[in-house]
Amino acid sequence: MPSTTDAAPTGHAADSHEKIRVHGARENNLKNISVELPKRRLTVFTGVSGSGKSSLVFATIAAESQRLINETYSAFVQGFMPTLARPDVDYLDGLTTAIIVDQERMGANPRSTVGTATDANAMLRILFSRIGDPHIGSPNAFSFNMPSVSATGAITVERGNRTVKEKATFNRLGGMCPRCEGMGSVSDFDLTALYDASKSLNEGALTIPGYSMDGWYGRIYRGSGFFDPDKPIAKFTKKQLHDLLYKEPTKIKVDGINLTYEGLIPKIQKSMLSKDIDALQPHIRAFVERAVAFSVCPECDGTRLAAPALSSKINGKNIADLCSMQITDLAQWVRGLNEPSVTGGRVALETVAPLLKGLQHLLDSFDQIGLGYLSLDRPAGTLSGGEAQRTKMIRHLGSSLTDVTYVFDEPTIGLHPHDIARMNDLLLQLRDKGNTVLVVEHKPEAIAIADHVVDLGPHAGTDGGEVMFEGTVEGLRASGTLTGKHLDDRAAVKSEVRAPTGELAVRGADTHNLRGVDVDIPLGVLVVVTGVAGSGKSSLIHGSVSGRDGVVSIDQGAIKGSRRSNPATYTGLLDPIRKAFAKANGVKPALFSSNSEGACPVCNGAGVIYTDLGVMATMESTCEECGGKRFQAEVLEYTLGGRNISEVLGMSVAEAEEFFSTGDAKIAAAHKILQRLADVGLGYLRLGQPLTTLSGGERQRLKLATAMAEKGEIYVLDEPTTGLHLADVEQLLGLLDRLVDAGKSVIVIEHHQAVMAHADWIIDLGPGAGHDGGSVVFEGTPRALIDDRSTLTGEHLARYVGADPTSA
């Protein structure tokens, strides 16, 4: 009998699961594709914006991983979790737990700060509650979201066989400033913006959006009985005016219905001022900016905290002082707590040693990821998409988990070329700990570090969704795909730059970290504002330029819209189309809206029927009545140029541009909007495609196309290359040139070297980030920046265009 040692070695069965296998993926525009991704490696997904990268990585692989994890919980727990449908894919194998680090903003809650979002504030609160001098209470006493509460009353106590009532007092010390309620600012109302005093309520005196006398608010205010609705507000008595403006919530009965009456100002504070101003609808935001003046709270001096919380100190610093520090300085201060001179004594410090170690690691992670220039009191809603994504990364650095799949959505967004190398190191660190790292990316510097590349295409939308290449970076270069061809593209510096037609003066700019910056921005040319992340670019432009008359600003904010919203409704394109259909057929325009009279009665114009299955995923099936067309059958009989409204919404922008340019269907207003959509590279989008299916890059270009219709002389763009493939950047530069050649001034905040090389004038901020930045370190042409080479941007731009950065 042969010895067992002579037998051929066989691998363990567990070692055969070395790949994530995807077969038959059809989510969104994917065309039944199959890929095999190596585990414990870094895989980068490339392709033009809208080619299907996010559909494969987020909507298929990550979505199924999360759904399977949720199914491990009991039905009771699943009832409290979002229900996730199974992605449209035949087979998925080898999945591991997926952690998604996306570009979604961190929420627009004005009470959320960098400190509260990352648990740094929670750690500081515990630290002060343990060793703060004087000791004032529990961690809640240092929270600006926790009000102080006190109550007195009778409690029932059972003693032996008898019940005794005793008087008791309850106190809970919170850290919230009572004057501003933890917001850091107080509001002062301009009453003339709330109402026209010469009119009565019935005459429409209230000028607040939504406060029409025909609606519920009108019913409440007219029927309250506190004042005469036919009497001009100018003739109200002091009590009547107080009731109109400030009355606390009071139960009233109007036409036999129980309602709650509340004064205008507390009502506005709850419905509008409790939200982040940038998250409000445009007309409400305009009203708030006109009617409300915000000023720093005089009681807490903007710290949001009550006096007791500010009185407790460690080494002479209170918690507000620490939260306002730049994080790199705060990390240094925490290190210094181990010195013998620290208030609180060695014994007290030993009791919080694990807490100090955790806090130190968290703060060092901020610096490691390139966010050391932030402060903990920075509102979370003011972070850019790239900053928000990196802030979410922090909790995963140093994690002991391995064999996890980390999914990143363009982690280099908002990063200067100098910072991209640092981000690459972090991605490689996560991989080297034994994790699978999947990255959707466009930047050549980030693609270069991939172990495996999946290139999707060939183009976007319905022309995409196919795997064009799988393999190494070198293989991609030689593949002949659109990405492969453009991977080594390098834009040349302009031989001639345009001459400015004027200048925009900025004086004494001191928003955030700016140090009284004086700069003259040339007009009539393409100006690029650059510098490392956190150097003050956005502070300069959004703080000193964006609010001026004639300035149209296109930021990185997400487009808000449900699956009923589409490019046609968002851009206003549907209005002239509906009117043309109505005129051609002699009917009402409302019939041609799937959200109004023309909607299919069965699916209410959604095109699909949703069936709620409790803890199981909600089933979505095509409406049998309209066949997914969303309109009533009789509406589809009306045509314009031989097409019905459903067929028009099914057209691509390019098809529609041709359709509405000639013949019976010629609509000049619609054609103009379609031209702008084609100009920004969205010719492949279908007019009726839900906004929820668009990629980040597509949404920003949709905003750009809409903003181009506004009457402005100066366009401000905040990183317009976000989400753009290398091939699309060329098209964007052509669009910017056309804007400038049409007599407009274009100011671009950008890190992409191709945009810098194409500029007429560059303003470089720095030299570093946070308090190491905030100054203009260079002004001039791209050629002069390369020749000067005194800044980080100059060095990287010289390297990019092929100039030797070491030469004189």
N, C-alpha and C positions, 0 to 999 in steps of 0.2 A: 504494500500500500504506500503511495507516494506521500512524502512529508507535506504538511500544510504550509511549511515555509517556502516550498517550491512553487506554490500556486501563484499565478499572476495577480498582482495587487489590484484590487477594485476599489473605486472611490465610494465614499459614503453616499447613500441616496440623497441625503440633505444637500450635498454639494452640487447636485444637478440643477438646482433652481438659481442659476446665475444670471438670468435675464428677465426683464419685464417684457412679456409678449403681448402685442396688441394685434388682433386680427379683425378685419372688417369694420373699421371705424367710419361712421357716417354722420357724426354730430355736425350740425350747421352745414358748412360747405365741403366737408371731407368726403372724398369719393371712394368709399369702401377700401381704405388703405390699411396696410399691415406693416408694422415695424417691430424690431427686436432691440431693446435697449440694454446695454450691459449694466449690471448692478455695481455699486461701489466705485463708480466712475462719474466723470463730469460730462454730461451730454448737453450740447447747445443746439437749440432749434432755431433755424434761420429761414428767411424767405420774406417777400415783400409784405407790407402791412395788408392784412386781410386775406393772406394765403392759407390760413388754417392752423397756424402755430398754437394759438390760445385754445382753439377748439380741440386740438389733440392733447395738449399738455394739461390744461385746466379743466375743460369741459368733459374730457374723457378719462384720462389716467387719474388725476387728483380727485375728480368728482366721484369716481367709482370707489377709490380707496376710502374716502370719507363716508360714503354710503354704507360700505361694508363694516366700517368701525361702528357706525351708529346702530347697525343691526345687532351688534353684540349686547346692547343694553336691553333691559326689559321693556315690554310694550308700554308700561306705565311711564317710564323715563322717556321713551321715544315720543310720547304724547306731548312733551314739553320742548322737543327739539324740532328744527325745521325738517320737513319731509323732503327727501332728495330722490328724484327719479333716476332710474338706471340709464346711463348714457346709451346712445344708439350705436352699439358695437356688438359684434358676434361673440368675441372671446377675449378675455383679459386674464393673464396668468402671471404669477410672480410678483404681485403687488406687495408693497410694504406700506406701513403707516406714512401718510403724506402730510407734510407740514407746509402750508401755502404762505409764502411771504410775497404779497402782491402790492400794487401801487395804490390801492384804495386809500383815500384820505382817512385820517383817524377820527372822523366825526367832527361836526361843527358845534358841539356842545360848548358854550362859553365857559363852563366850569371845568372843562378838561384841559389839563396842561401836560407838558412833557413829563413832569414829575409824577402826576397822578396816573398817566398812561403806562408808565414803566415801573411802578412800585417804588421808585426812589423816594417819593414823598412819604409813603407808608413807613419806610425804614427810618426816615428822619423823624417822623412823629413819635415812633417808638423810642428812638434814641433820646429825644428831648423829654419824654415822659419818664425816662429812667434816670438820666443824669443831668437834666436841665436844672439851673439854679436861678430863682427858687423853683421848687417842685410845685406845679399847679394842678396836676391831674393826669388822667389817662391820655392815650394817644388822640382821643376825640377832641381834647382841649386844644389841639394844634391843627385841626382840620377846618379849612375855610368853607367846607360843605356841610358842617355840622353846627346848627344853632344851639345856643344855650337854652335850656328848658327848665322851668321850675313849676311845681304844682303843690297845692295844699288841699287836703280833704280828709274825710273820715274813711278808715279802713276797718274791716271786720276781722277780729282775731278770736280763734277758739281756744279757750283755756279750760281744760277739764271738761265738765259738762255744761259750761256756760259760754255764751258768745258775748264778746265785749267789743264795743266800738271805740276806736282810739283815733286821735288826730295824728296825721303823719304828713311830713313834707318831703317832696321828691325834688332833687336838683341834679341836672346833668350839665356839666360845663362843656360847651362846644367852642370851637375856635372862630366861628363865623362872625365877621364884623356886622353888628346889627344895622348900621347905617346903610351900607351898600349891599347887604345880604350876600357877602362873599364874592361879589362881582368885581370889586376893585375900582369901579367907577359909578358915579351917580348921574342920573339923567335930569335934564331941565327942559320942560316942554315950552314950545312957542305956541301959545293958545290960538294965535291967528291962523295957524296951519291946521288946527283941529276943527274950527267952525268959522262961519261968516256971521258975525254978531248982528248984522243988520237984518238977517233973515230969521224966521221961526223954524222949528224942527220940520213942520209940515211943508215948508217952502224949500227944504233941502239944505238947512244950515250946516249940517255935518259934512266935512270934506275928507273924512277918513276913508280909505279904500274898504269897500265891503259894508259900510254903515249906511246903506240906502234905506229910506223910509218905507220901501216896498217889501223889504225882507224882514227876518226875525228881529234884527236889532231895532228896526223902526217900530215894530210892534211892541217891543219891550219899553223903549224910551217914550213912545207916544202914550202908551197905556199905563205907565207907572203911577200916574197921579201926583207925582212930586212937583210938576210944573205944567203950565199950559202949553201944549204943543203948537198953538197958533200965536203965541207971544214971541216977538223977536228976542233973541238971547241978550241983546244989549239992555233990555228992560227987566231982566231977571233980578230978583232980590239976591242978597248975599247968600241966603240959605238955599235958594233954588239953584244958583250957580254952583254952590258947593255940592249939592245933590247930583247935579249933572256931571261934575268933574271928578269928585272924590268919594262919593258915598260907598261905604263898605257893602259887601254882598248882603242883599235883603230879599226875603221871599215875598213875591207879589203874585196877584192873580189877574190875568188878562184874558177876557172873553172866556172865563171859566177854566183856563189852563194855568196850572201852577208853574211859575217861572222864577228865575233869580235875576234881580236887578243889581248892577254894579256900575260905579262911576266910570267915565271914559278913560281916565288916566290909569287906574289900577287894571282896567280891562286891557288896555294897550300894553301895559308892562308885562302882563301874563301871556298875551297872545303873540306879541311881536318882539318885545325887548328881551324875553327870556331865551330867545334863539340867537344863534350867531347871525350877524347882519348879512354875511355873504351867502347864507343858506336861504335867505328870504327870496320870494318872487321879485322880479325887477321893479314892478310898480309899487310894491309894499316897501322895498328897500329905498326907493326914491322918496317915498313919504317919510320914512323914519329919518333919513338923512336931512330932510327939509324941516321936520317938526321937532326933532330931539337933538339937543346938544349934550354930548357926554363930557364929563370932566372927572378928574381924579378924585376919589372919595377923600374929603378933608379929614375924616376921622381915622382912617387906617393908612392914609397916604398911598393908596393903591395896592397895599400888600394883601388885602382881602381878609386880614386877621383881626380879631378883637384884641384889646389892650392886654389882658392876662397872657395870651399866647406870645405877644411881642415882648413881654417883660422877662420871660424865662430865657436864660442864655447859657451857652457853653463856650468857654474861652472868649467871652465878650461878644459873641455873635448870637442873634436870635434866628429862628427858623426862616423868617422872611429874608434876612441878610444872606443866608446860605442859598436859598432858592433863586435869588437874583444874581448870584455869582455865575461867571462862565464855568461850565462843568469841569474844564481842565483845572481851574483854580480851586474849585470845590474838592476835587480829588486830592489836590495837594494839601488842603486844609484837613481833610479826614486823615491823611497820613500823619499829619502833625499832632493828632490826638494822642499818639503814643508817647509824646514828650512828657517828662515829669511835671511840667508846669501847668498841666491841664486842670481846669476847675473840675471838681467832682472826685478827685483822688484816685489812687491806683485801684482800690478795691472796687469802686463803682465801675471803672473802666473794664476790669476783668469780667464783670457780670454781663457786659454787652459785647465782649470780644467777637463772638460768632456774627453778631449783627454788623459790627464794623467791617469785618472781613467780607461779608456779602455786599455791603454798600460800596466798599472799595472796588470790588470786582465789577459791580454794575457801572460805576462811574468810569473805570478804566476801559470798559467795553465801549462806552460812548466815544472815547478818544480814539480807540483802536479802529472804530468803524468810520472815523472822520466826522463825528458830530460833536466834538469837544467844544466847539464854539457856541453851542446852544446853552440856554439856562433852563433850570427846572420849572421856572414860572412862565415860560413861553407858552401861549395858548396852542393846544394841539391842532386847532383848525387852521393856524397860520403856516404850518409846515408844508413844504412842497411835496409832490408825489414821491420824489426820490428820497427826501428826508424822512417821510412817513414810513417808507419801505425799510430804510436802514434802521429806523427806531424799532420796528417790529423784529428786525434781525437780532437785536441786542439780547433778547431773552434766550436765543438759541446758541449764542457764543458760549463756550465753556460748558454746554450741556453734556451730561454723561451718557445720553442716549446714542446708540449706534444702530446701524442697519435701518435708518430712517430715510425716506425720500423727501428731500427739500426741493420745493418748486419755487423758482424766482421768475418774476416778470420784469425784464429789463432792469437789473439792479444797477446799471451804470447811469441811469437817468439822473440828470442834475449834477453829474460829476465832471469836474475838470479832468483833462487827460492825466494830470499829476495824481489825481485821487483814484483813477481807474485801476492803477497797479495795486493799490492797497485793497480795493474791493476784490480783485482777482486772488490775492493772497488769502482773503477770508473764505472765498468759495473753495479754494484748494484745501484749506484747513479742514472745512466741513467734510470734504471728500476723503481726506487722508485719515479721518477718524473712523472710516468704514461706512460712510453714508453714500446714498445715491443722490447726485445733485443734477436736477433738470433746470436748464436756464433758457428762457426765451430772450434772444438778444440780436442786436443789429451791429454793434460796434466791432470793428475788426480786432481791436485790442483784446476784447473779451472772447471773441470767437477763437482767437489764437491759442488759448489755454485749454481748449476742449480735448477730451480723450476720444469723443465720438460726436459726429455732427449729423443732424437730420435736416435736410434742406427741403422746404415745401414750396409749391408753386404750381405751374410756372408763373402765373400772375395772381391777381386778387379776385375775391368774390367767387362767382360761378366759374371763372377761368382758373381757379386755384384748387386747393384741396388734394393735390397729388404729391407723392414723395418723389422728388427729383434726384435726390442723392442721399446715400447713407455711407458713412465711413470716416476717415481721418480728415484733418484740416488740409493736409497736403493733397489728399484725394479730391477735396472740394475745389481747391485752386485749379486743378487740372480737369475738372468735370465738365466745364462749358456751360454750367447753369448760370442764371442771372446773378446769383450771389457769388459764384466762383469767378465770373468775369469781373465783377466790381470789387472783389476783396482787396485787391492791391491798388485800387484807384486812389490817386492823390490829386486834389485840385491844385491848379497853379495860381500863384498870386497874380492879380490883375496887372496888366502892363500900364494901363491908364485908369485913374480914378476920376469920378465925377467931381465937379466944383460945386460947393454948397451955395444955396440961394439965400441963406440967412442963418440965424442961430437961435437956439432956445437956451436962455440963461437959467442956470440953477445956482442959487446962492445959499450958503450956510446949511446945507442938507445934513440933518442930524438924526434921522430915523434909525432906530436900533443902534448898530455899531458904527454908523457914519460919523466922521469927525469934522463936522462943519465944512462939508465938501462944496467947493465952488467949481463948476464946470460949464463950458459952453458946448451944447450939443448941436452940431451942424444940421441944417435942414435941407431938404431936397436931395438927400443922398441916402445910401444904405449904411446905417451906423450899427456896429456890433458892440455890445457891452459884455465884457467877459471878466474872468477872474476865478480863483478857486471857490469851491462851495463854501458859503458863509462869509464871503469877502465883502458883501454889501451891494451886489448888483441889483437884486429885486428891491431892496430898501431904497436905493437911489431912484430907480425908474418908477416903481409903483408909488413910492412916497412923495416924489417931487414932480413927476411928469403926468402920470396916468389920469389924475383928476382934473386936468386943465381942459378948457374949452377946445373943441376940435380934435381931441385925442381919442382914438378908438383903441381900446385895450383888449387883447385876446390872451387870457391867462390859461393855466393848466387845469382849472376847475372842471369837475365832471359835468357832463350833460345830464340834467335830470329829466327822466322820461320813462314811461311804462312801456310794455310791449305793444300798446295801442299807438304809441308815438313812432313816427318814422321820418326819414329825410324830407318827405313831401310836407308833412305837418310842421316839422321843426323850422324849416326854411321859409315857410309861408307860401310855398309853391302851390299847395292844394287850393288856396283861395281863388286865384285867377282861373285855375282849371275847373273848379266847381261852377264858377260863374259862367264860363264858356259853355259847359255842358247844359246848364240851366237855360241859357239864352238860345242855344241851338235846338232845344227840345220843348221850350215853352213851359218849363216847370220850375219849382223852387230849388235854389242851390243846396238847401239842407238835405235833399234826397241823395246827394252824392257824397255824404259823409257817413262813414261806418260807425261814427260815435253819435249820430243824430237820427233823423227820420228815415234815412235809407238803410239803416242797419237791419241785418237778418234778425227776425224776432226770436229765433231759437237760441242762437249763440250771442245775441246782443252785439253783433258786429265784431266779435273776436275771431271768428273763423274756426274756432275749436271749442269743444265742450270739455270742461274740467269736472272730473268725478272725484270727490273727496273720499278716500278709503281709510280715514282715521290715521293710525300710525304708519300705514303703508304709504308709499309715494302716491301723490295725486295723479290720477290717470288723465291723459290728454288725448282726445280723439278728434279727428276732423269732423266738423259739423255736417251731418247728412243733408240738412235742408239746403244749405248754400254751397256745399262742396268745398268749404274753406275760402270762398270768395268774399265773405263778410257782408254782402249786400242782398237785399230782397231781389227775387227773380224779376219783378217788373222794372226795377231800377236798371238792371243789366240789359234791358231792351233798348234803353236810350243810348245813342252813340254820338261820337264826335269824330269826324274824319274816319268813320268806319270802325272805331274801337269803343268798347264800353269802359266804364270807370275802373272795373277790376283789371281789365287788360292794360290800361294805362298805368296803374299802380304796379303791375308786374314787369313794366319796362325797366331797362337799365337807364342811367342818366344819359349815356351816349345815344341810345335809341330814342329816348324822349326828346333830346335836343334836336335831333333831325326831324322827328314827328311834328313838333310844335313850331317848326321854322317855316313850313310851307303849306299851301293848300287850305282846306276848310279848317284845319286844326291849328292854324297859325295864331299863336298868342304871344305877343311881344314880351309881356311881363313874365310869363313862365319861361320863355326862351332865355331871358337875361339871367334868371336865377340858375337855370341849368348850365349856362355857360360858366358861371362862377364855380359850380360844383365840378365841372370838367376841368377847369383851370387848376383846382387844388388836387387833381389826380383822383377824383372819385367817380370817374366815368362808368365804372363797372357796378356801382351800387344800384340796387333796385329801389324804385321810389317808395314802395310800400314795405320795405324791409324793416322789421322792428328795431328801434334804437338799441334795445338790450342785446342784439346780436353783433353790434359793431365793436371793433377793437379800439383800444385807447387811441392809436394814431388816427384812425378813421374819425373818431369823435372830435378830436382837436381840429382836423381839417374841415369838418362840417361846421364847426364854430367859426373858423377862419372865413369860409365861404359866406356865411351869414353876416359876419362883421363887415365884409367888403361892401355890403349894400348900405352901410351907415355913412352919413355925410360927415366925413372927417378928413383932416389934412395930414394928420400924423397917426401912423399905425404903430402900436407897441405889441410885439409878439414875445411871449415867454417860452423859450425853448421849443420852437416850432418843429424841430427835427425829432422830437419825442415820438417813438413808435414808427419812425420812417426807415425803410430799407435804404441801403447805399444808393440804389438806382433811383429812388424817389427823391433823394436830397437834391439831385440835379434839377428835377422838375420844380421843386420848391424854390430853388435859387432863380429859376426862370420867372416864376410868379412874382418874387420879390423885385426882380429887375423891371417887370412890367408895371408894377405899382409905382416904383420910383420914376420910371420914364413917363408915367402919366401925370407927373407933377406932385406926387405924394412924398411925404417923408416917412421912412421906415426905420424904427429902432428895434433891434432884436437882442434879447438876452440869450446868449448861446455859448456852448462849450465846444460845439462841433468845429473841427479845424477847417473843413471845407467851406463853412459859412464865414469863418474869420478871414480866410484867404480871399473870399469873394467880396468882402466889405470895401467900402470907400473910406471908412474911418473907424478906428477901434478905440474904445475907452476901456482900459484894463484896471480893475480894482484889486487891492491887496494891501501889503504883500502876502499876508496870510489870511486866516479865518478868524471870526470873532473879534476880540480886542486886538488881534494882530493884523486886522484888516481895516476896512473903512476909509481907505485913502485912494485917490487916483494915482496909480503908479506909472501910467503911460497914456498919452493921447497922440494919435497920429495915424498914418496909413499902415496897412499890413506889412508893406515892404520895410518901412521905417522900424516897425516892431521887431521884425526878423533881424535887421541890421543892428538894432540896439541890444537885443538879447539880455536886457537887465532884469527881466521878469520871468517867472515860471512859464507864463503863456508864450512869451517870445521864444524860449528854448524849445517848447513842444511844437510850436508852429514852424520853427526853422527845421526841426527834425521831420515834420510831416511833409513839408514841400520839397525836402531833399537837400536843403542847405546844411552844411556841416556845422552843428551847434558849437563845436569846439574851436572853429576857425575864427580869426579876428574879424 
